[in-house]
Amino acid sequence: MKHYKITAKGKVQGVGYRNFTKLQADKRHYIGTVQNLENGNVEIYIGLPDYSHLGEFLELLWAGNGRMQTNTFEVEIVKESNFEHKDSKDFQVIS
């Protein structure tokens, strides 16, 4: 499993972005979390089966739900030992 920290920037708060992210992650059985940041961005920690799933997931988030608009993503690889959610069985929205 590959682990990533994704920061989404743009019109990503107050438009259902976290719930949309969870829906897409749940459909694919990904693990991790999504939360709003104070600076207006959204932070996603996600575990994916392999690197090839990252592009597909980012494309889904980029397309959005019609109300959101992602301008940019920042993606960082997270070492498994630093991925807090590696033992999780699901994807969670953090309030």
C-alpha positions as CSV (number, residue, x, y, z in Angstrom):
1,M,0.0,0.0,0.0
2,K,1.2,3.5,-0.8
3,H,0.4,6.4,1.5
4,Y,0.0,10.1,0.5
5,K,-0.8,13.5,2.0
6,I,-2.8,15.5,-0.5
7,T,-3.5,19.2,0.0
8,A,-6.4,20.5,-2.2
9,K,-6.5,24.2,-3.0
10,G,-9.2,26.3,-4.5
11,K,-13.0,26.5,-3.8
12,V,-12.8,23.4,-1.6
13,Q,-14.6,24.4,1.6
14,G,-18.3,24.9,2.1
15,V,-19.1,23.0,-1.1
16,G,-19.2,19.3,0.1
17,Y,-15.6,18.5,-0.7
18,R,-14.9,16.4,2.3
19,N,-18.1,14.3,1.9
20,F,-17.4,13.9,-1.8
21,T,-13.8,12.8,-1.1
22,K,-15.1,10.3,1.5
23,L,-17.7,9.0,-1.0
24,Q,-15.1,8.4,-3.7
25,A,-12.7,6.8,-1.2
26,D,-15.4,4.5,0.3
27,K,-16.4,3.3,-3.2
28,R,-12.8,2.2,-3.8
29,H,-12.2,0.9,-0.2
30,Y,-9.4,3.4,0.4
31,I,-8.4,4.3,4.0
32,G,-7.5,7.6,5.5
33,T,-8.9,11.0,6.5
34,V,-10.0,14.3,5.0
35,Q,-10.3,17.6,6.9
36,N,-10.6,21.3,6.4
37,L,-7.6,23.5,7.2
38,E,-7.8,27.0,8.7
39,N,-6.2,28.5,5.6
40,G,-9.1,27.4,3.4
41,N,-7.4,24.3,1.9
42,V,-8.4,20.7,2.5
43,E,-6.0,18.0,3.7
44,I,-6.3,14.4,2.7
45,Y,-4.3,11.5,4.1
46,I,-5.0,8.4,2.0
47,G,-3.7,4.8,1.6
48,L,-3.9,3.5,-1.9
49,P,-3.2,0.0,-3.3
50,D,-0.5,1.3,-5.5
51,Y,0.7,4.4,-7.3
52,S,-1.5,3.9,-10.3
53,H,-4.6,4.7,-8.2
54,L,-3.3,8.2,-7.3
55,G,-4.0,9.7,-10.7
56,E,-7.5,8.3,-10.9
57,F,-8.3,9.6,-7.4
58,L,-7.0,13.1,-8.2
59,E,-9.0,13.2,-11.4
60,L,-12.2,12.4,-9.5
61,L,-11.5,15.1,-7.0
62,W,-10.6,17.5,-9.8
63,A,-13.9,16.8,-11.6
64,G,-15.8,17.3,-8.3
65,N,-19.5,17.6,-7.7
66,G,-20.3,20.7,-9.8
67,R,-20.0,23.1,-6.8
68,M,-16.3,22.7,-6.0
69,Q,-13.3,23.8,-8.0
70,T,-9.9,22.5,-7.2
71,N,-7.1,24.8,-8.5
72,T,-4.1,22.8,-7.4
73,F,-3.0,19.7,-5.5
74,E,0.1,19.3,-3.5
75,V,1.0,15.6,-3.1
76,E,3.5,14.2,-0.7
77,I,4.5,10.5,-0.2
78,V,4.1,9.5,3.4
79,K,6.2,6.7,4.8
80,E,4.1,3.9,6.2
81,S,5.6,4.3,9.6
82,N,4.4,8.0,9.6
83,F,0.9,7.2,8.2
84,E,-1.3,7.4,11.3
85,H,-4.2,5.6,9.6
86,K,-2.4,2.5,8.4
87,D,-4.4,0.2,10.8
88,S,-7.7,1.9,9.9
89,K,-10.3,-0.1,7.9
90,D,-12.2,3.0,6.5
91,F,-12.0,6.6,5.4
92,Q,-13.1,9.3,7.8
93,V,-14.1,12.9,7.7
94,I,-12.5,14.9,10.5
95,S,-14.6,17.9,11.7
